[in-house]
Amino acid sequence: MRPSKSDDVPVARKPTVSILTTSYNHARWLPDTLNSVRRQDYPHIEHVVVDDGSSDGSVDLLGSWPDPDLVWTSGPNRGQAKALNQAFKMSSGEIIGWLSSDDVYYDRGVVRAVVDAFVKHPEAALVYGHAVLINGAGLQLHAEWVPPTRMLRWRPPPHFIQPAVFVRRSALGDKMVDESYEVAMDSELWRRLARNHVFLRLDRVLAAERHHLGRKSYTMNATASDEGRRLGVWHPGSGWIAHARHKTWRVAYRLAGLTLVPRIVPRPDGFDGRLDSRVALVCRQLAVPRSRLPLGVEERH
């Protein structure tokens, strides 16, 4: 059972939150994701996991997982977008979170804070927040700052962190993502919702995303570039002016991440992560590109 719950949101107004997770051969990190949801101190959560044909023991792990709020299924590999839409159809919550099987929520109060924001701001269709980048051993590598909504009109590069985003079901229609996208399905979703819906930023760290070489951003670069062209966003080959603008924004995001450093805790209670030191975090934030960050793989053997 989950721990005792907060009464910050009136009982009559507590909506169900559906956390959707797709997983493919992520048995290594799947327990971290499952535990991160299980630790949340909000009472009305259903966790829907669609395993997309894993062969690494993920199915056995899901079948033995001791959480009555976990709903899962496994089937042949059809791709992440189809699996995510299947999870969406299996869910019933009024609020949808999307937590990949290598990502985690930062602390126990994330879902409660998000629900509180949706209740206080009924006009908001999407709530998003900051995140941290972690490696395979749970070491916090970078602080990932996201811009406030007033900056979105300046059309910065898409910089919502997928596990740190929650959406009202009523804004999604009959499916969550466009299945014609393999990598940029999240960016397409944010852009689609931004046309007619209100976004709200929570100025707090909501999630941690995992840095590892199996991420699609590393393994499917050509596809990511093609899908960037379809969305009309920056991509390699779009010209030096677009490249310079994109790079300038990225540097600005990295520097703005320094404002989050005092809020990065040594031992987050949403997952089994750690921080070596704030000095080391600042040094990485300022000087170490993602390609040179420690993967931490050896620490998990």
N, C-alpha and C positions, 0 to 999 in steps of 0.2 A: 504493500500500500504506500501511497505517497504521504509525505509529512503533512501536518496540520496546515490548513489553507488560510490565506488572508481574506479579510472581509472588506478590502478597499473598494470593491465594486459591489453595489447592492445585489442581494441574492436574486431578486426577480429579473435582473438585467445581465446575468452572467451567461454569455453565449458559449456554445461549444466551439472549441478550436481544434481543427483537424491539421495535424502535422503530416505532410506527405513526404515519403522517402522512397527513392528508387535506388536499387543496389545491383551492382554487377561485379562479382568477384572482389568484394571489399570486406571479406570476413575479418581482415586485419584490424579495420577501424570501425566496423559496424557496431560492436559492443559499446564503443564510446558514444556513438550517435544515439543508440537505444537508451543508454543510461542518462544521457543529457536530457532527453525528453522525460524519462521516468522521474528525474529529480525535480522537475518543475513544481512549484508550490501552488499552481492554479488547479482547481479541482476538475474542470470540465474539458479534458483533453482526450482525443482519440488519435492514436498513432497508426497510420496506414503505410505499410511497407510493401512495395511490389518488387520482388526479386526477378531480375530479367535474365534468368537462365544461368545463374552462377554455378560453378563447378569446384568451388574452393572450400566447401563446408558451410557456406552461408545459410543454406536451407536447414541443415541440422541445428545451427545456432538459433535460427528464428523459431523452429519447432519446439525448442526447449526453453525459450525465453520466458521467465516468470513474471509476466506483466499482463493482467487481464484487459488493459486498455490497448494492447497491441493487436492490430488486425493485419494479417499478411497473406500474401499469395506468391506463388512462383510459377513461372511459365517459360516457354522458349524465348530466346533473345529476339526482341523486336526493336530495340533502340530506346533511348532514354525518354524521348518525347512521348512515344506511345505508352510506355510504362507510367509516366507521370499522369497522363490523361486517364489511364486506367485507375490509378490511385485516387484521382479526383472524383471519378464516378463512384468509387467504393466509399467515399467519405460523406459525412453528413453535416459537418460544422459550418457555422455562419462565417467563421474567420479561417483562412487557409494560410498555413506556413509551409515552406518548402525547404526541407533540410536534407541535403544529400548525405549519402552513407559514409562520407569521409569528413563531414562537418559536425559541429556541435553548437549548442547554445552556451553563452558565456557564464551565466549565473542562474540560480534557481528562480529568480523573479522575473525573467525575461517575458514569458507568456503573460503573466499577470500585468506587467507594465504595458504591454501591447494592448491587451483587452481594455485596460483602463483608458488608454488613449483613444481607442475606437469608440468607447462609450461616451467619453467627454466630447468627442468630435464626430458626430454622426455624419457630417458631410464628407469625411475622409474615406476614400476607397482603398488606399494603400498606406501602410505605415512602415517606415524604414529607419534603420539606425546604423551606427558604426560597427566595426568588426575588428578582429585581430587575425593575423596570419600565423598559423602554427605549423610546426613540422611533424614528422612521423612520430616523434617522441613527446609531442605536446608542448614543446618549447615555443613560447610566444616570440615571434620573429619581428613583426612589423605591426604598427597600429594603422588601421585602415579607416581613415576619416572619410565621411560622405558629406556633400554640400547640403546646406539648408534649402528648403523649397524655393526661397526667393532667388537663389542663384540659378535655378533650372531654366529660367527664361533666357539666360545668357548662352544656353545650348553648350554646356561643357560636354566632354565625352561621357558616355554612359558609365556611371560609377556606383550604381547600387550593388551591394554585396548580397548575392542571392539568398544565403541562409539568414540574413538580417532583414528580410522583407516579409510582410504579412499582408494579405489581400482579403477584402470582403468577397464572399462567394457571389453576392448579388452583382458584382462588377464583372464577373468572368463569363457568364453565359453557360453554355453546355459543355465547354471544354476549357482547359487551362492554357495550354501552349499550342502553337502552330507546329504540326508534325512534319512540315517540310523543312524545318530547321533542325540541325543536329548539334550545333555548338551554341549559336546565338539565340536559342529559344527564349532565354531569360530576357535578353535585350529587346527582342521583338515584343515580348509581353509588356515590359515597362513602357515602351513607346506606344503600344496600342492603348494601354490604359491612360496614358498621359493626355491623350486627345480630348477626353471628355470627363475626366475624373480628378478629384482633389487628392494630392499626396500630402503626407504629414511626416516630418522627421522627428524621431525621438533622439535627443542629444545624449545618448548613452550607448555603451557597447552592448550589442545584442547577441553576437555570434562569433565563432571562430571558423575560418575556412582553412582547409588543409593544403599545405604546400608539398607536392610530391610529383614525380616525373610522369605518373600515369594520368594526370589531368588532361582533359581534352584540349585545353589551351596550349599544351605542349605537343600532344600526339596528333592533332588535327589542324595544324596551322593553315594549310591550304583551304580547308573547308571553312575555317573561321574567316579567312580573308574574303572568300566568295560570298559568305553570308553577310559580312560587313558591307560589301558592295550593294547587296540587295536591300539592306536597311538604310543605305545612304550615310553610313558613318565612316569614320576614318579607317583606312586599311593600308597595308604596305603597297606602295605604288600609286597612291592618290595624289602625289605631288609634294614638293618641299614645303609649301606654305601650310598645307593641311598637316603635314608631319610636324612642323615647328609648333603649330597651334596645339596639336595633340600632346606633344612632349612638354610644352609649357604647363598645360593643365595637370599633367601627371606629376610634374615636379611640385606644383602648388599643392596637390593632394598630399604628396609625401610630406611636405613641410607642415601642412595643417595637421597631419597626424601627430606631430609633436605635442599638440595641445591635449591629446588623449593620454599621454604617457603617465601623468599623475593618477589616472583612473585605472591603469592596468595593475591588477593585483597579483601578488606572487603565486597564490594558489586559488584560482577561480573555483567556486563551488558548483558550477554547472558541468564541469568535466575535470578530468585528472590532468590538468595542465600545470605549467610552472613558468616562472620568469627567472632568468639567471641574475639579472640586475637591471635597474632602470638606466644606468650608464651604458650598459651593453645594448639595450634596446634603442637608445638615442643614437648610438654609433651606427647601428644597422640601419636605422631610419634615415640617417643622413648620407651614408656612404656605401651601403651594400645593396647592389641590385638583386632582384629575385633569383637570377641565374646563379648567383654565388652564395646564396643562403644555405646554411647546413640543413640537409634533409632529415637527419636524425634517425635514419633507418637502422643503423647499427645498434642504437640504443633500445630498440624494440625486440631484438633477438633474444 
